[in-house]
């Protein structure tokens, strides 16, 4: 289970390593362009039930921590799905890799792996 440390918060956001690797690409791309957006996720099993949303901005410190030392092979369709949602008013909504079938993920600004 990977983690995102956001701002001065000492409590990490837990996201599965493979999903976090894909999310990191999208977040880095958006922040490099000085674009702000939201990120929403449902709380993982073992945490309090519910969902959370954070506002990501280039000036707010952000750190990604992975459990595994190896980087996974990235799936362009998964990155594109998250990038497309980042450009909407709802921001990035975490989707699992198995939810990709049937999603519209093509677009002129969608990054590729």
NORSUL-V974900 format. One record per residue. N is the residue number from 1. RES is the residue in three letters. SS is DSSP state (H for helix, E for strand, L for the rest). PSI is psi in radians with two decimals (999 if undefined). NEAR is the number of other C-alpha atoms within 8 Angstrom. Layout:
n->(N	N)
res->(RES	RES)
ss->(SS	SS)
psi->(PSI	PSI)
near->(NEAR	NEAR)
//
This chain:
n->(1	2	3	4	5	6	7	8	9	10	11	12	13	14	15	16	17	18	19	20	21	22	23	24	25	26	27	28	29	30	31	32	33	34	35	36	37	38	39	40	41	42	43	44	45	46	47	48	49	50	51	52	53	54	55	56	57	58	59	60	61	62	63	64	65	66	67	68	69	70	71	72	73	74	75	76	77	78	79	80	81	82	83	84	85	86	87	88	89	90	91	92	93	94	95	96	97	98	99	100	101	102	103	104	105	106	107	108	109	110	111	112	113)
res->(UNK	UNK	UNK	UNK	UNK	UNK	UNK	UNK	UNK	UNK	UNK	UNK	UNK	UNK	UNK	UNK	UNK	UNK	UNK	UNK	UNK	UNK	UNK	UNK	UNK	UNK	UNK	UNK	UNK	UNK	UNK	UNK	UNK	UNK	UNK	UNK	UNK	UNK	UNK	UNK	UNK	UNK	UNK	UNK	UNK	UNK	UNK	UNK	UNK	UNK	UNK	UNK	UNK	UNK	UNK	UNK	UNK	UNK	UNK	UNK	UNK	UNK	UNK	UNK	UNK	UNK	UNK	UNK	UNK	UNK	UNK	UNK	UNK	UNK	UNK	UNK	UNK	UNK	UNK	UNK	UNK	UNK	UNK	UNK	UNK	UNK	UNK	UNK	UNK	UNK	UNK	UNK	UNK	UNK	UNK	UNK	UNK	UNK	UNK	UNK	UNK	UNK	UNK	UNK	UNK	UNK	UNK	UNK	UNK	UNK	UNK	UNK	UNK)
ss->(L	E	E	E	E	E	L	L	L	L	L	L	E	E	E	L	H	H	H	H	H	H	H	H	H	H	H	H	H	H	H	H	L	L	L	L	E	E	E	E	E	E	L	L	L	L	L	L	L	L	E	E	E	E	E	E	L	L	L	L	L	E	E	E	E	L	L	L	L	L	L	L	L	L	L	H	H	H	H	H	H	H	H	H	H	H	L	L	L	L	L	E	E	L	L	L	H	H	H	L	L	L	L	L	L	L	L	L	L	L	L	L	L)
psi->(2.10	3.03	2.59	2.24	2.16	2.21	-2.48	0.08	2.25	-0.22	2.05	2.80	2.15	2.17	2.38	2.42	-0.83	-0.75	-0.68	-0.63	-0.71	-0.76	-0.69	-0.70	-0.79	-0.81	-0.81	-0.72	-0.83	-0.79	-0.59	-0.53	0.13	0.60	2.30	2.67	3.00	2.75	2.20	2.56	2.73	2.53	2.40	2.80	2.38	-0.39	2.98	2.42	2.67	-2.79	2.82	2.76	2.40	2.70	2.09	2.26	2.50	-0.42	-0.11	2.20	2.51	2.34	2.34	2.32	2.23	2.50	-0.63	2.44	-0.39	2.48	2.35	2.82	2.29	2.52	1.97	-0.67	-0.66	-0.77	-0.79	-0.69	-0.76	-0.70	-0.73	-0.72	-0.52	-0.47	0.08	2.95	-0.41	-0.22	-2.95	2.21	2.13	2.23	2.52	2.79	-0.60	-0.14	0.05	-0.51	2.27	-0.15	2.49	2.00	0.10	2.58	2.70	-0.48	0.08	2.21	2.79	2.77	999)
near->(8	12	13	12	14	11	7	6	7	5	5	9	8	9	11	9	11	7	10	13	11	12	10	9	9	12	8	8	8	10	11	8	6	8	9	10	11	12	13	12	9	8	10	8	6	4	6	6	8	6	8	8	8	7	8	9	10	10	4	8	8	8	7	10	8	10	7	6	5	4	6	6	4	8	8	9	9	11	16	13	13	14	12	12	11	14	9	8	5	8	12	15	11	8	7	7	7	5	8	11	5	5	7	5	10	7	6	4	4	10	9	7	6)
//
